[in-house]
Structure formats: C-alpha cells, structure tokens
Amino acid sequence: MDFAFTAADLAFRDELRAWLDTELPRFLSEWTDRGDTGDGVDGFDRTQARRQDWQRRLNNSRWAAINWPKDRHGREATPVQNAIYSEEMARVKAPGVYNANGIWQIGPMILQWGTPEQQERWLPGILSADEHWCQGFSEPDAGSDLANMRTTAIASHDGVSGDHYVVNGQKTWTSSAHLARWGLFLLRTDPTAFARGAKHEGITAFIVDLHTPGIECRPIRDLTGDTMLNDVFFTDAIVPADCRLGREGEGWHVAMSTLGHERVGTAGLSITMAADLRAMVATARSTNPDALRDPVLRDRIGRAFAQIELTRLLNYRALTKIINGEPNWPEVPLAKLQWSRIAQLLAELAIDLLGPEGLIAKGEPGAIDGGQWARNYSWQRYTSIGAGATEIQKNILAKKALRMNQRHDS
Ligand SMILES: Cc1cc2nc3c(=O)[nH]c(=O)nc-3n(C[C@H](O)[C@H](O)[C@H](O)COP(=O)(O)OP(=O)(O)OC[C@H]3O[C@@H](n4cnc5c(N)ncnc54)[C@H](O)[C@@H]3O)c2cc1C
C-alpha cells in the first residue's frame, strides 16, 4: 500500500471536518434537548426521525451523496475521498442517514440506468429524505441464490392502466419496507427462463410505489425485538411500465452494477470498532473491574485490537489497488468476512467483559449504557448472513482466489 493525500483530498477533508465541527454538536444538542439518548437506542421510529433530520442537514451542504454528480447535488468524490468521508464520519461518531440504500445503491442505479424523466422524478426525494426507499431482492427461496427469484411481473395493457405489469409473489427480509414509499424491486418478467436453464435471464428491475393496492408489508420481529424487516406480498399489484428501470431482462445487470462501484465505504469501520472496544473496556473498568484482570479476557482484548488493525490495513490495500486501476480483489469478500467476524467477536467480548448486567435489555432497571451492549449482542448475529452469507464468501474465495477445486461427493 502506497498513497498520499493530494491537495484536493486534503481540502475535501478539511472542509468536511470544519462542517462536522460546527454542525454535529448543534444537531446533537438539539436532539438532546428533545430527550434523545442516541442513534439506535430510542426505538425504531425515533431513530428514523433523527436520521431524516441528519440527512437533510448533510444534503443542505452537499455532504449527503458525495458520489453523485455535481449537478445532482453531489461531489463526484474519488475513492480516496470516499475513504476520508467514511473515516471522518466514524471519527466523530456521526449518526446514520435516513436513505442509506437510496444514496449509496439505488440512486447510483437510477443515475446509470434511468431515463432523464426517471432521474428527475426520483432522485430529489431520495436526497431530501422526503421519501424513504427500500430494496426488495430476497425471496423465501432466493437469498444467497438470488437468481432463484420467482415473483412475477407480467406485461399487460388495458384502457384503465395503460402499459403496465401485473405483479404477484413474495419478497422477504425487506428492510424498512413498512416505512418506504418507494422500493427498487427485482421481478421476473420471463418465467420461462427456469425451463430454459437460464435463471439469471428474464429478471427486470422496477421502482415500485409501496402504496399501490395489492401490496402488503408484514413486519418480521427480529432477535432484538425490533420490526425493521418485512415480508412484502404482491397480489395482482399494478406497476406502470414507466417504472421499469432499464430494459426487460436487464435486471441482473442493474442489480449487480453498483457492486462494481465499491468505494471503500467501509474504511471507517475499523475506527468505529476500535472506539467500541475502548468504550466496552472503559465501562468494564467501572462496572465489572475483575474481568479486566482475567488473563483470557485480556488476551481476547489484545487479539481484537490486532484484528481491527488488520481490517484497517485490508481496506487500505483495497484502496491502493483502486488507485492503481486494479480490481480490488479478493479484498471485497475478505473485508466482508473480516467485518462480520469482528462485529460478532466484539459483541460477545462486551458481554463477557461487562458480566451478567451487560445482558440487561434496554428499558429494564440496571441496563448498562441504555442496554446497547445487550442489543448489539443479538443484533450482530445478522452480519454473518446479511450482505452475503459467510459460507458464500468463503466459497467465492476458495474458488476464485485460491483456485480450489469444487468437491463433488457423488
Ligand atoms: C438484517 C438483514 C437485513 C436484510 N435486508 C434486506 C433487504 O433490505 N433487501 C433484501 O432483498 N434482502 C435483505 N436481506 C436478506 C439477505 O440478503 C439474505 O438474508 C441473504 O442474501 C441470505 O439469503 P437467505 O436468508 O435466503 O439465506 P440462505 O441463502 O438460505 O442461506 C442459509 C444458510 O445456508 C448457507 N448457504 C446457502 N447457500 C450455500 C452454498 N451454496 N454453500 C454453502 N452454504 C450455503 C448460507 O451461508 C447460510 O448460512 C437482509 C438480511 C438481514 C439479515
């Protein structure tokens, strides 16, 4: 790894730092005055309202969608500037944004595949946080094997709805669909693709209005007790043809296109994780000091710091490759594995350091730090399945990076 910041990078960082130094304390004090204790621990609706407010402030100063074109209120940030952005946000523990999916994935898809009319219709609402967005890819029998999706969108035309598609089927695990006005959905316009042995074909991307008759969101209660995830059912729901993103059958490419836009947005993770580790050690010092004399736990703390540093270097290696015009491979699946492993390792370490009180849930008497460690212990289980399951990442590395042969048991 070998890179230095250019004058433009340093100017970008200084402008962002100056903005954060002024705006973040103002934002936090306004929310504290309203009785807010922090992102993620005050219930889902309140967290969303806080994120909406934070995104609007970022957007007012062009700090919400740094990768978008300048004439779309972005900054056309370079990969290095993305890493700076991620690290600076982590350094000040900035809140999350309301439309993370919309800003980092769906917006760029609309910019790449959308018509000028579609861009004008949807991009402003993503940025301004006036409309919430979700992403509907997974189905009950299509998660890791996404191309197995079977929810159909059949082209039709009638005097009432004009050119449209009739949608039937079910999506699942759709984050925040119950809050969303719009969602980017992958639907099967050609159900015969299975019979042809070509299941990656016949898939089309649509932008769907979640308020359409025939669409029902049913929240799923997760391990933490929250209901952020949803099943989404479609029964003869009408989606107008002008909501199709890209051509019929191009959905797989639309969906995969932003994966190629890997922008080292995870560069700040090691800062966040190191801060979490320091915070849990500090809390243990005051609530359960004996734990810090336990040689096994001391060893685990040391190893966790080493793993976090390794993650930081992995991100920098990926960044160096991007700067040199090389594919950042196999750092992408490695980083996903590393992130999910450390997230769970830290969540478990916190509970072992804090003792039984660490498991007291938020809202209960005696909960430590508002119950955030207990919540995190359950929540972090998701990291080894969401955004690409661990076994799938290992399979990819084994096959494509290590060139190991597929084992056939039969
Ligand atoms: C918190 C959270 C938020 C999510 N949000 C969204 C969202 O907004 N929109 C959306 O579309 N989806 C979302 N998902 C779904 C997510 O993308 C899927 O859970 C993920 O792709 C895995 O698919 P699956 O759940 O069907 O598991 P499966 O694919 O059924 O996997 C189950 C287990 O089998 C293993 N496995 C599967 N195939 C293989 C194989 N070939 N070899 C070895 N092992 C294998 C997996 O590693 C895993 O351990 C979310 C998931 C979570 C946990």
The ligand as a MOL file (V3000), in Angstrom:
LIG
                    3D

  0  0  0     0  0            999 V3000
M  V30 BEGIN CTAB
M  V30 COUNTS 53 58 0 0 0
M  V30 BEGIN ATOM
M  V30 1 C -30.6400 -7.6420 8.8330 0
M  V30 2 C -30.9120 -8.0690 7.4180 0
M  V30 3 C -31.3790 -7.1360 6.5010 0
M  V30 4 C -31.6780 -7.5290 5.1960 0
M  V30 5 N -32.2000 -6.5890 4.3420 0
M  V30 6 C -32.5330 -6.9650 3.0800 0
M  V30 7 C -33.1330 -6.0280 2.1830 0
M  V30 8 O -33.3640 -4.8600 2.5220 0
M  V30 9 N -33.4900 -6.4520 0.9500 0
M  V30 10 C -33.2660 -7.7300 0.5280 0
M  V30 11 O -33.5780 -8.0390 -0.6150 0
M  V30 12 N -32.7170 -8.6490 1.3590 0
M  V30 13 C -32.3400 -8.3040 2.6250 0
M  V30 14 N -31.8040 -9.2270 3.4840 0
M  V30 15 C -31.6930 -10.6100 3.0460 0
M  V30 16 C -30.2780 -11.0670 2.8060 0
M  V30 17 O -29.7680 -10.5310 1.6250 0
M  V30 18 C -30.3160 -12.6000 2.8050 0
M  V30 19 O -30.6220 -12.9990 4.1310 0
M  V30 20 C -29.0370 -13.2240 2.3610 0
M  V30 21 O -28.8390 -12.9770 0.9940 0
M  V30 22 C -29.0320 -14.7220 2.6130 0
M  V30 23 O -30.1350 -15.3160 1.9990 0
M  V30 24 P -31.1460 -16.2680 2.8080 0
M  V30 25 O -31.6080 -15.5360 4.0270 0
M  V30 26 O -32.1490 -16.7710 1.8500 0
M  V30 27 O -30.2550 -17.4770 3.3380 0
M  V30 28 P -29.8580 -18.7860 2.5390 0
M  V30 29 O -29.3100 -18.4290 1.1980 0
M  V30 30 O -30.9960 -19.7480 2.5830 0
M  V30 31 O -28.6730 -19.3260 3.4370 0
M  V30 32 C -28.9160 -20.0250 4.6640 0
M  V30 33 C -27.6020 -20.6110 5.1300 0
M  V30 34 O -27.1550 -21.5620 4.1530 0
M  V30 35 C -25.8350 -21.2210 3.7050 0
M  V30 36 N -25.7000 -21.4690 2.2810 0
M  V30 37 C -26.5590 -21.0860 1.2890 0
M  V30 38 N -26.0850 -21.4800 0.0840 0
M  V30 39 C -24.9110 -22.1100 0.3150 0
M  V30 40 C -23.9280 -22.7290 -0.5260 0
M  V30 41 N -24.0800 -22.7610 -1.8700 0
M  V30 42 N -22.8440 -23.2750 0.0630 0
M  V30 43 C -22.6680 -23.2320 1.4130 0
M  V30 44 N -23.5640 -22.6730 2.2590 0
M  V30 45 C -24.6640 -22.1090 1.7240 0
M  V30 46 C -25.6960 -19.7410 3.9830 0
M  V30 47 O -24.3320 -19.3490 4.1530 0
M  V30 48 C -26.4810 -19.5750 5.2740 0
M  V30 49 O -25.6900 -19.9140 6.3880 0
M  V30 50 C -31.4770 -8.8650 4.7930 0
M  V30 51 C -30.9960 -9.8030 5.7070 0
M  V30 52 C -30.7130 -9.4210 7.0030 0
M  V30 53 C -30.1910 -10.4630 7.9740 0
M  V30 END ATOM
M  V30 BEGIN BOND
M  V30 1 1 1 2
M  V30 2 1 2 3
M  V30 3 2 2 52
M  V30 4 2 3 4
M  V30 5 1 4 5
M  V30 6 1 4 50
M  V30 7 2 5 6
M  V30 8 1 6 7
M  V30 9 1 6 13
M  V30 10 2 7 8
M  V30 11 1 7 9
M  V30 12 1 9 10
M  V30 13 2 10 11
M  V30 14 1 10 12
M  V30 15 2 12 13
M  V30 16 1 13 14
M  V30 17 1 14 15
M  V30 18 1 14 50
M  V30 19 1 15 16
M  V30 20 1 16 17
M  V30 21 1 16 18
M  V30 22 1 18 19
M  V30 23 1 18 20
M  V30 24 1 20 21
M  V30 25 1 20 22
M  V30 26 1 22 23
M  V30 27 1 23 24
M  V30 28 2 24 25
M  V30 29 1 24 26
M  V30 30 1 24 27
M  V30 31 1 27 28
M  V30 32 2 28 29
M  V30 33 1 28 30
M  V30 34 1 28 31
M  V30 35 1 31 32
M  V30 36 1 32 33
M  V30 37 1 33 34
M  V30 38 1 33 48
M  V30 39 1 34 35
M  V30 40 1 35 36
M  V30 41 1 35 46
M  V30 42 1 36 37
M  V30 43 1 36 45
M  V30 44 2 37 38
M  V30 45 1 38 39
M  V30 46 1 39 40
M  V30 47 2 39 45
M  V30 48 1 40 41
M  V30 49 2 40 42
M  V30 50 1 42 43
M  V30 51 2 43 44
M  V30 52 1 44 45
M  V30 53 1 46 47
M  V30 54 1 46 48
M  V30 55 1 48 49
M  V30 56 2 50 51
M  V30 57 1 51 52
M  V30 58 1 52 53
M  V30 END BOND
M  V30 END CTAB
M  END
